[in-house]
Amino acid sequence: MPGYAEYLTALADPNSPDRDELLRHRSEHFDPGRVDLVAIALAVDELSRKWAPKSRRKTSAKH
């Protein structure tokens, strides 16, 4: 993921012009080496519920 790789590069470089801004917006518990599979699964489940097709109301056909 190009944006994420650039993000990590900027955080790792103390001379990066974007570093201070990026540090302000990250979680204080951020660890790029840690993947929270439970949090990812919960987020995907929530999105799939939001994006699930809605059932359509049946309408009577009038001729």
OpenMM code with the backbone's topology and positions (N, CA, C; nanometers):
from openmm import Vec3, app, unit

residues = "MET PRO GLY TYR ALA GLU TYR LEU THR ALA LEU ALA ASP PRO ASN SER PRO ASP ARG ASP GLU LEU LEU ARG HIS ARG SER GLU HIS PHE ASP PRO GLY ARG VAL ASP LEU VAL ALA ILE ALA LEU ALA VAL ASP GLU LEU SER ARG LYS TRP ALA PRO LYS SER ARG ARG LYS THR SER ALA LYS HIS".split()
positions = [
    Vec3(0.0853, -0.1165, 0.0000),
    Vec3(0.0000, 0.0000, 0.0000),
    Vec3(0.0903, 0.1234, 0.0000),
    Vec3(0.0980, 0.1938, -0.1107),
    Vec3(0.1940, 0.3050, -0.1214),
    Vec3(0.1769, 0.4138, -0.0158),
    Vec3(0.0579, 0.4574, 0.0121),
    Vec3(0.0374, 0.5629, 0.1110),
    Vec3(0.0839, 0.5215, 0.2489),
    Vec3(0.0599, 0.3974, 0.2843),
    Vec3(0.1000, 0.3476, 0.4155),
    Vec3(0.2525, 0.3379, 0.4246),
    Vec3(0.3161, 0.2926, 0.3170),
    Vec3(0.4628, 0.2830, 0.3161),
    Vec3(0.5252, 0.4217, 0.3319),
    Vec3(0.4687, 0.5211, 0.2631),
    Vec3(0.5191, 0.6578, 0.2764),
    Vec3(0.4978, 0.7109, 0.4177),
    Vec3(0.3841, 0.6748, 0.4762),
    Vec3(0.3520, 0.7139, 0.6143),
    Vec3(0.4580, 0.6592, 0.7102),
    Vec3(0.4883, 0.5304, 0.6984),
    Vec3(0.5879, 0.4687, 0.7863),
    Vec3(0.7262, 0.5290, 0.7652),
    Vec3(0.7609, 0.5575, 0.6406),
    Vec3(0.8903, 0.6186, 0.6102),
    Vec3(0.9015, 0.7566, 0.6746),
    Vec3(0.7949, 0.8347, 0.6643),
    Vec3(0.7960, 0.9694, 0.7238),
    Vec3(0.8050, 0.9622, 0.8760),
    Vec3(0.7360, 0.8670, 0.9378),
    Vec3(0.7428, 0.8538, 1.0842),
    Vec3(0.8822, 0.8126, 1.1305),
    Vec3(0.9494, 0.7301, 1.0499),
    Vec3(1.0813, 0.6806, 1.0883),
    Vec3(1.1922, 0.7831, 1.0665),
    Vec3(1.1646, 0.8864, 0.9857),
    Vec3(1.2669, 0.9867, 0.9532),
    Vec3(1.2445, 1.1135, 1.0348),
    Vec3(1.3301, 1.1393, 1.1350),
    Vec3(1.3122, 1.2591, 1.2172),
    Vec3(1.3235, 1.3894, 1.1375),
    Vec3(1.3832, 1.3850, 1.0181),
    Vec3(1.3983, 1.5048, 0.9355),
    Vec3(1.2866, 1.5210, 0.8326),
    Vec3(1.1918, 1.4303, 0.8313),
    Vec3(1.0816, 1.4393, 0.7354),
    Vec3(0.9964, 1.5625, 0.7655),
    Vec3(0.9634, 1.6416, 0.6630),
    Vec3(0.8806, 1.7607, 0.6874),
    Vec3(0.7378, 1.7258, 0.7309),
    Vec3(0.6940, 1.6025, 0.7043),
    Vec3(0.5574, 1.5612, 0.7391),
    Vec3(0.5478, 1.4917, 0.8749),
    Vec3(0.6608, 1.4604, 0.9325),
    Vec3(0.6625, 1.3760, 1.0524),
    Vec3(0.5816, 1.4334, 1.1688),
    Vec3(0.6023, 1.5587, 1.2030),
    Vec3(0.5320, 1.6173, 1.3180),
    Vec3(0.3806, 1.6129, 1.2987),
    Vec3(0.3362, 1.6461, 1.1775),
    Vec3(0.1925, 1.6432, 1.1492),
    Vec3(0.1376, 1.5011, 1.1611),
    Vec3(0.2096, 1.4038, 1.1082),
    Vec3(0.1648, 1.2647, 1.1144),
    Vec3(0.1616, 1.2140, 1.2585),
    Vec3(0.2598, 1.2533, 1.3369),
    Vec3(0.2633, 1.2104, 1.4767),
    Vec3(0.1436, 1.2637, 1.5550),
    Vec3(0.0972, 1.3822, 1.5208),
    Vec3(-0.0193, 1.4396, 1.5899),
    Vec3(-0.1468, 1.3594, 1.5651),
    Vec3(-0.1552, 1.2949, 1.4507),
    Vec3(-0.2793, 1.2268, 1.4127),
    Vec3(-0.2785, 1.0762, 1.4362),
    Vec3(-0.1715, 1.0205, 1.4827),
    Vec3(-0.1681, 0.8756, 1.5046),
    Vec3(-0.2106, 0.8421, 1.6470),
    Vec3(-0.2492, 0.7195, 1.6658),
    Vec3(-0.2846, 0.6706, 1.7985),
    Vec3(-0.1570, 0.6609, 1.8826),
    Vec3(-0.1667, 0.6880, 2.0111),
    Vec3(-0.0460, 0.6781, 2.0942),
    Vec3(-0.0011, 0.5337, 2.1124),
    Vec3(-0.0879, 0.4377, 2.0785),
    Vec3(-0.0534, 0.2955, 2.0905),
    Vec3(-0.0187, 0.2342, 1.9552),
    Vec3(0.0093, 0.3185, 1.8559),
    Vec3(0.0381, 0.2700, 1.7216),
    Vec3(0.1672, 0.1907, 1.7176),
    Vec3(0.1605, 0.0706, 1.6593),
    Vec3(0.2777, -0.0133, 1.6388),
    Vec3(0.2636, -0.0743, 1.4995),
    Vec3(0.3435, -0.0269, 1.4021),
    Vec3(0.3278, -0.0760, 1.2655),
    Vec3(0.3569, -0.2253, 1.2508),
    Vec3(0.4219, -0.2849, 1.3480),
    Vec3(0.4516, -0.4278, 1.3420),
    Vec3(0.3429, -0.5152, 1.4012),
    Vec3(0.2409, -0.4545, 1.4575),
    Vec3(0.1336, -0.5302, 1.5231),
    Vec3(0.0068, -0.5239, 1.4384),
    Vec3(-0.0534, -0.6380, 1.4153),
    Vec3(-0.1788, -0.6455, 1.3407),
    Vec3(-0.2851, -0.6997, 1.4351),
    Vec3(-0.3900, -0.6237, 1.4539),
    Vec3(-0.4998, -0.6652, 1.5418),
    Vec3(-0.6078, -0.7311, 1.4566),
    Vec3(-0.5978, -0.8627, 1.4414),
    Vec3(-0.6901, -0.9362, 1.3547),
    Vec3(-0.8339, -0.9297, 1.4053),
    Vec3(-0.8528, -0.9243, 1.5355),
    Vec3(-0.9885, -0.9150, 1.5902),
    Vec3(-1.0510, -0.7810, 1.5516),
    Vec3(-0.9765, -0.6726, 1.5661),
    Vec3(-1.0287, -0.5405, 1.5293),
    Vec3(-1.0587, -0.5322, 1.3803),
    Vec3(-0.9733, -0.5923, 1.2982),
    Vec3(-0.9969, -0.5932, 1.1537),
    Vec3(-1.1230, -0.6725, 1.1218),
    Vec3(-1.1391, -0.7898, 1.1825),
    Vec3(-1.2576, -0.8722, 1.1578),
    Vec3(-1.3853, -0.7998, 1.2006),
    Vec3(-1.3820, -0.7333, 1.3143),
    Vec3(-1.4993, -0.6579, 1.3601),
    Vec3(-1.5327, -0.5433, 1.2648),
    Vec3(-1.4315, -0.4737, 1.2171),
    Vec3(-1.4539, -0.3624, 1.1240),
    Vec3(-1.5115, -0.4130, 0.9917),
    Vec3(-1.4612, -0.5252, 0.9426),
    Vec3(-1.5138, -0.5826, 0.8183),
    Vec3(-1.6578, -0.6285, 0.8373),
    Vec3(-1.6868, -0.6909, 0.9498),
    Vec3(-1.8250, -0.7339, 0.9784),
    Vec3(-1.9200, -0.6141, 0.9816),
    Vec3(-1.8777, -0.5070, 1.0459),
    Vec3(-1.9626, -0.3877, 1.0539),
    Vec3(-1.9867, -0.3280, 0.9154),
    Vec3(-1.8807, -0.3205, 0.8357),
    Vec3(-1.8972, -0.2674, 0.6999),
    Vec3(-1.9867, -0.3570, 0.6158),
    Vec3(-1.9743, -0.4885, 0.6295),
    Vec3(-2.0586, -0.5763, 0.5486),
    Vec3(-2.2049, -0.5656, 0.5884),
    Vec3(-2.2317, -0.5374, 0.7152),
    Vec3(-2.3711, -0.5139, 0.7556),
    Vec3(-2.4225, -0.3832, 0.6956),
    Vec3(-2.3386, -0.2791, 0.6970),
    Vec3(-2.3794, -0.1502, 0.6406),
    Vec3(-2.4012, -0.1599, 0.4899),
    Vec3(-2.3166, -0.2353, 0.4219),
    Vec3(-2.3193, -0.2405, 0.2758),
    Vec3(-2.4045, -0.3543, 0.2216),
    Vec3(-2.4651, -0.4321, 0.3096),
    Vec3(-2.5485, -0.5438, 0.2639),
    Vec3(-2.6661, -0.4896, 0.1837),
    Vec3(-2.7040, -0.5605, 0.0777),
    Vec3(-2.8193, -0.5149, -0.0007),
    Vec3(-2.9444, -0.5089, 0.0865),
    Vec3(-3.0190, -0.4052, 0.0688),
    Vec3(-3.1440, -0.3886, 0.1438),
    Vec3(-3.2542, -0.4641, 0.0703),
    Vec3(-3.3456, -0.5208, 0.1462),
    Vec3(-3.4575, -0.5887, 0.0813),
    Vec3(-3.5531, -0.4831, 0.0272),
    Vec3(-3.6102, -0.5134, -0.0865),
    Vec3(-3.7038, -0.4194, -0.1493),
    Vec3(-3.8450, -0.4523, -0.1062),
    Vec3(-3.9230, -0.3476, -0.0927),
    Vec3(-4.0631, -0.3695, -0.0602),
    Vec3(-4.1349, -0.4193, -0.1844),
    Vec3(-4.2236, -0.5125, -0.1639),
    Vec3(-4.3008, -0.5617, -0.2772),
    Vec3(-4.4130, -0.4627, -0.3055),
    Vec3(-4.4267, -0.4306, -0.4299),
    Vec3(-4.5370, -0.3408, -0.4688),
    Vec3(-4.6327, -0.4194, -0.5561),
    Vec3(-4.7568, -0.3880, -0.5439),
    Vec3(-4.8550, -0.4599, -0.6264),
    Vec3(-4.8563, -0.3979, -0.7654),
    Vec3(-4.8602, -0.4848, -0.8634),
    Vec3(-4.8623, -0.4380, -1.0022),
    Vec3(-5.0046, -0.4023, -1.0388),
    Vec3(-5.0247, -0.2810, -1.0779),
    Vec3(-5.1586, -0.2363, -1.1190),
    Vec3(-5.1589, -0.2179, -1.2695),
    Vec3(-5.2559, -0.2795, -1.3331),
    Vec3(-5.2664, -0.2697, -1.4797),
    Vec3(-5.3865, -0.1915, -1.5172),
] * unit.nanometer
topology = app.Topology()
chain = topology.addChain("A")
for resn in residues:
    res = topology.addResidue(resn, chain)
    for name in ("N", "CA", "C"):
        topology.addAtom(name, app.Element.getBySymbol(name[0]), res)
